[in-house]
Amino acid sequence: MRNLFFYAFVITSLLSVNAQKLTLKKGVIIDSIIINDTIQESYALFLPSNFDTTKKWPIVFAFDVNGQGSMSLKKLRQGAEKNGYILAATNNVFDSISLTKNILVTSRMMNNVFSILPIHQKRIYVAGFDYGARYASILPIVIKNLNGVISFEEPISNSDVLNPNKPFHYIGVSSIENFNLQEMQLTEKSLNKLRFSNQLYVYDKQSLNVFNIIDKAFESFTLSAMAKGVIAKDSIFINETYNTNLSQINKLVEKKKLLAAFDLMMIVEEIYRPLKEVEDLKSKYKTLKKEKTYKALKRTETNTYFKEVLLREDFDYAIYEDVLTYNFNNLGWWKYQSEEIEKFIADNDAQVSNMGKRLSGFVDYLVDSNLKTLNGEENLDEEGLLFLWMLNTIIHPNDFQAYKNIISYSAKHEDYDTALFYLEELLKAGYKNKESLYTIENTALLKITPEYNVLINKYLKGARYEVIEQ
């Protein structure tokens, strides 16, 4: 067994009035390091196994909104270990508090990390997931000396606030099925106009997985630091990673993933051009562009892109109008659109199928964001909420809570026909918790009616209240 010192080191830091010692293990995620005795904020930390205090280290600060920094670090750990990066993630950033408060929390965490670890001040990066990605993308604008961002599945919140005189390295990571993909592609175009160094990695389960992309993101930061002279060039690292990328490109070509292969070629060429000769790669993508199969795939991509744009515009406008006017008559149109999306998803053409998955995610986003907005209002718009609950039962037949919300609302307003209809739809959808059907809010009178108990007895047997047959 190796000596325990291999796994841990002791550092001394003024974390409060008195100096105190911290024992930090290497190669594992530490869930909760307290900022100080007066501020009960904490962060998770990961140190790569080869960490030592004799050199300066790059760091990625990660953000999500669940108050569990270690969850973010678990996703990044593999890439950080391989590429020699420290990770830290606050446990106290939430989307329910103001941006100002989140920034103050972030600054306190960063200052604490800087005070106890040897951080390379020109290699400080941030990363985020979901809302945390949008939050991470604005941090280089409000906090000085942040050198790059990794954004997972989310575009920059507002590219208009970017300062061309204060560029940072932006890496976007998106599943090909993610409904935000188009926005992330627009972010890429905006950053190109501003001449920000940036890459957009798009992955699918059949080609590159997300952990492979995370590894590439860390590599990109390292190679960029070499290109800028921030750290010494490592020819072995440059050539090994370059050859690995070429191998992945060749595999994508072999699998006929020509669009993905071309995109990766362009990214690799951009990253390695300042570091080594890449004429062989240029020759590869020039040849690929001339292939008939590539041209056909590109045409399909263009066509599906514009179709997706038009459908998204229709959905966005329709949900705005329907919620505003309580247009329950349009639920039939939404059902038709939901069925069409399912047809897209089932299509044998992968591009059409992926478009369908993105559209499904977009409709989910529209419903969820509208529900969040209406639930956050001081005076609840119950009719608007009712429409959205009904729409949710169409796009998500197994969203049992939506059915129960409709039953509760309808019973409250003595619309028993609607309540009974959605009770039966709930039971048809496979709901089995019989007892909970007698605790739905506002159903004190409804739940003792024969009609209510007949339905429960029909699908679940053994209604609570006796049903007397005439």
Number of C-alpha atoms within 10 A of each C-alpha: 3 6 7 9 10 13 17 19 15 11 13 13 15 13 17 12 8 7 10 11 11 15 11 18 21 22 19 17 21 18 20 17 20 17 21 15 10 8 11 10 18 22 25 24 24 27 27 23 19 13 21 15 11 7 9 15 21 21 24 26 27 28 32 27 21 14 16 20 27 26 18 24 25 13 15 22 24 16 20 26 21 14 18 20 26 25 27 28 31 31 26 22 26 19 13 8 10 10 13 9 13 18 16 12 19 22 13 18 25 18 11 19 19 13 14 14 17 16 19 15 16 17 21 21 26 26 28 25 21 16 19 22 26 22 26 26 27 18 19 21 16 9 11 9 16 21 20 25 28 29 28 23 23 26 25 24 16 11 15 8 10 19 13 12 8 13 18 23 19 26 24 27 24 24 20 20 20 21 25 19 21 17 15 24 16 14 22 22 13 16 22 13 10 15 12 19 17 23 24 21 23 24 19 14 9 9 16 16 13 19 14 13 18 22 18 19 24 23 21 21 24 22 24 19 17 17 18 12 10 15 15 11 16 12 11 9 13 17 14 11 18 18 12 11 17 18 12 17 24 17 15 20 16 11 12 14 17 24 19 18 22 20 17 22 20 14 16 21 20 15 20 19 12 14 18 14 11 15 10 10 16 14 10 14 18 11 10 18 15 10 11 10 14 17 15 11 16 15 12 14 16 12 13 18 15 11 13 18 12 12 13 18 10 11 17 15 11 16 22 13 12 17 20 13 12 17 15 16 9 14 16 12 11 18 15 12 16 20 14 13 22 17 14 21 21 15 15 10 11 12 20 23 20 22 24 25 20 24 26 21 15 18 21 16 14 17 21 13 12 18 17 12 12 17 15 11 9 7 8 12 14 12 16 20 24 22 23 26 21 19 22 21 21 18 20 14 17 16 16 17 13 22 26 20 19 24 28 22 23 21 23 17 10 15 14 20 13 14 25 20 15 21 21 17 16 22 19 13 15 13 17 14 10 17 10 9 19 17 12 17 14 16 21 14 12 23 21 16 14 16 15 23 21 19 17 22 17 12 16 15 12 14 21 15 15 13 16 7 6 3
